[in-house]
């Protein structure tokens, strides 16, 4: 059975379009990254493991419930799907989660692993959901990379509890995660932060 027929067509088309656009920008090379959104029935639609995001078809999407149970026989999500799940569990206001793997995000994550990436002085910060409308400073946590995804997800969940307005985070050597109330909002966050990551690298210069 083709489970993608159970997903609203707009959801399928939206994820495919996002994957194509991000790939064209160089933010999801090869099979990196993940795209997901919350379906009305409760589970999430997410890209399956090892799918090329610039060449997605409905067959590359699958459903996973918020307990981590795969609802699409014969398909497997990436290990990082649990990071999407923990975000949807955290807030009903999160409608989409996007994970990019751009060179800018990777370079900054390697420079700031275990710390925070401080962003300030950018007008674009005012367009981030929940941020200071005057574009004040914003700090993104940069987590150390670990194969123990549940442990990382627990840390993200704890940090979100203390900082519910946090709009995204980086994982060292692994890229950027962000979210929004819907797919359009999450896409806007990706575009904002990827631009700011590029600005930061140009100002800070190459890694020592």
LINFEN-V233221 format. One record per residue. N is the residue number from 0. RES is the residue in one letter. PSI is psi in degrees with one decimal (none if undefined). BURIAL is b if it has 16 or more other ideal C-beta (glycine too) atoms within 10 Angstrom, else e. Layout:
BEGIN
n=(N | N)
res=(RES | RES)
psi=(PSI | PSI)
burial=(BURIAL | BURIAL)
END
This chain:
BEGIN
n=(0 | 1 | 2 | 3 | 4 | 5 | 6 | 7 | 8 | 9 | 10 | 11 | 12 | 13 | 14 | 15 | 16 | 17 | 18 | 19 | 20 | 21 | 22 | 23 | 24 | 25 | 26 | 27 | 28 | 29 | 30 | 31 | 32 | 33 | 34 | 35 | 36 | 37 | 38 | 39 | 40 | 41 | 42 | 43 | 44 | 45 | 46 | 47 | 48 | 49 | 50 | 51 | 52 | 53 | 54 | 55 | 56 | 57 | 58 | 59 | 60 | 61 | 62 | 63 | 64 | 65 | 66 | 67 | 68 | 69 | 70 | 71 | 72 | 73 | 74 | 75 | 76 | 77 | 78 | 79 | 80 | 81 | 82 | 83 | 84 | 85 | 86 | 87 | 88 | 89 | 90 | 91 | 92 | 93 | 94 | 95 | 96 | 97 | 98 | 99 | 100 | 101 | 102 | 103 | 104 | 105 | 106 | 107 | 108 | 109 | 110 | 111 | 112 | 113 | 114 | 115 | 116 | 117 | 118 | 119 | 120 | 121 | 122 | 123 | 124 | 125 | 126 | 127 | 128 | 129 | 130 | 131 | 132 | 133 | 134 | 135 | 136 | 137 | 138 | 139 | 140 | 141 | 142 | 143 | 144 | 145 | 146 | 147 | 148 | 149 | 150 | 151 | 152 | 153 | 154 | 155 | 156 | 157 | 158 | 159 | 160 | 161 | 162 | 163 | 164 | 165 | 166 | 167 | 168 | 169 | 170 | 171 | 172 | 173 | 174 | 175 | 176 | 177 | 178 | 179 | 180 | 181 | 182 | 183 | 184 | 185 | 186 | 187 | 188 | 189 | 190 | 191 | 192 | 193 | 194 | 195 | 196 | 197 | 198 | 199 | 200 | 201 | 202 | 203 | 204 | 205 | 206 | 207)
res=(X | X | X | X | X | X | X | X | X | X | X | X | X | X | X | X | X | X | X | X | X | X | X | X | X | X | X | X | X | X | X | X | X | X | X | X | X | X | X | X | X | X | X | X | X | X | X | X | X | X | X | X | X | X | X | X | X | X | X | X | X | X | X | X | X | X | X | X | X | X | X | X | X | X | X | X | X | X | X | X | X | X | X | X | X | X | X | X | X | X | X | X | X | X | X | X | X | X | X | X | X | X | X | X | X | X | X | X | X | X | X | X | X | X | X | X | X | X | X | X | X | X | X | X | X | X | X | X | X | X | X | X | X | X | X | X | X | X | X | X | X | X | X | X | X | X | X | X | X | X | X | X | X | X | X | X | X | X | X | X | X | X | X | X | X | X | X | X | X | X | X | X | X | X | X | X | X | X | X | X | X | X | X | X | X | X | X | X | X | X | X | X | X | X | X | X | X | X | X | X | X | X | X | X | X | X | X | X)
psi=(135.6 | 100.3 | -17.2 | -20.3 | -18.1 | -11.2 | 136.5 | 137.5 | -36.5 | -35.8 | -46.5 | -49.7 | -38.3 | -43.8 | -40.1 | -43.1 | -40.4 | -44.3 | -40.6 | -45.1 | -47.2 | -38.9 | -41.5 | -30.8 | -8.4 | 15.5 | -8.8 | 67.8 | 150.2 | -123.5 | 20.0 | 162.0 | 167.5 | 147.7 | 133.3 | 161.2 | 155.7 | 128.2 | 155.7 | -31.5 | -9.4 | -46.0 | 177.9 | 148.9 | 130.9 | 152.5 | 140.6 | 162.5 | 145.1 | 21.5 | 141.9 | 116.2 | -22.6 | -5.6 | 30.6 | 144.4 | 168.7 | -28.6 | -17.7 | -0.4 | 150.2 | 170.0 | 138.4 | 133.1 | 173.4 | 9.3 | -2.2 | 7.3 | 128.9 | 124.7 | 3.3 | 97.9 | 136.8 | 2.1 | 152.9 | 129.0 | 167.5 | 163.1 | -30.1 | -1.4 | -25.8 | -25.4 | -35.2 | -45.8 | -45.2 | -32.0 | -43.0 | -35.5 | -36.6 | -39.3 | 131.6 | -13.6 | -5.8 | 117.9 | -13.1 | 144.2 | 130.6 | 135.8 | 113.1 | 168.2 | 46.2 | 160.6 | -38.0 | -45.2 | -41.9 | -45.3 | -44.9 | -36.5 | -35.2 | -30.0 | -31.8 | 17.7 | 130.3 | 5.9 | -150.9 | 149.1 | 112.7 | 125.9 | 126.9 | 157.4 | 14.1 | 127.3 | -32.9 | -23.9 | -25.3 | -17.1 | 0.6 | 132.2 | 128.0 | -0.1 | 170.4 | 120.7 | -13.1 | 7.0 | 35.1 | -179.2 | 149.8 | 136.1 | 124.5 | 127.2 | 146.7 | 103.8 | 145.4 | 140.4 | 139.7 | 144.5 | -11.6 | 80.6 | -40.9 | -37.0 | -42.2 | -42.9 | -38.3 | -38.5 | -42.2 | -44.6 | -43.4 | -43.0 | -36.7 | -32.7 | -40.4 | -24.5 | 72.9 | -18.1 | 2.6 | 124.6 | -3.9 | 176.9 | 162.2 | 151.5 | 128.1 | 120.5 | 5.6 | -16.4 | -158.6 | 138.2 | 134.3 | 171.8 | 174.6 | 175.2 | -22.0 | 179.7 | -38.1 | -41.1 | -42.7 | -39.7 | -41.3 | -40.9 | -43.2 | -48.3 | -42.1 | -53.1 | -36.0 | -36.4 | -43.9 | -35.8 | -42.4 | -42.5 | -44.4 | -41.8 | -37.8 | -35.0 | -36.9 | -19.0 | 178.7 | 160.7 | 143.5 | none)
burial=(e | e | b | b | e | e | b | e | e | e | b | b | e | b | b | b | e | b | b | e | b | b | b | e | e | e | b | b | b | e | b | b | b | b | b | b | b | b | b | e | e | e | b | b | b | b | b | b | b | e | b | e | b | b | e | b | e | e | e | b | b | b | b | b | e | e | e | e | e | b | b | b | e | e | b | e | b | b | e | b | b | b | b | b | b | b | b | b | e | e | e | e | e | b | b | b | b | b | b | b | b | b | e | b | b | b | b | b | b | e | b | b | e | e | e | e | b | e | b | e | e | b | e | b | b | e | e | b | e | e | b | e | e | e | b | e | e | b | e | b | b | b | b | e | e | e | e | e | b | e | e | b | b | e | b | b | e | e | e | b | e | e | e | e | e | b | b | b | b | b | b | b | e | b | b | b | b | b | b | b | e | e | b | e | b | b | b | b | b | b | e | b | b | b | e | b | b | b | e | b | b | e | e | e | e | e | e | e)
END
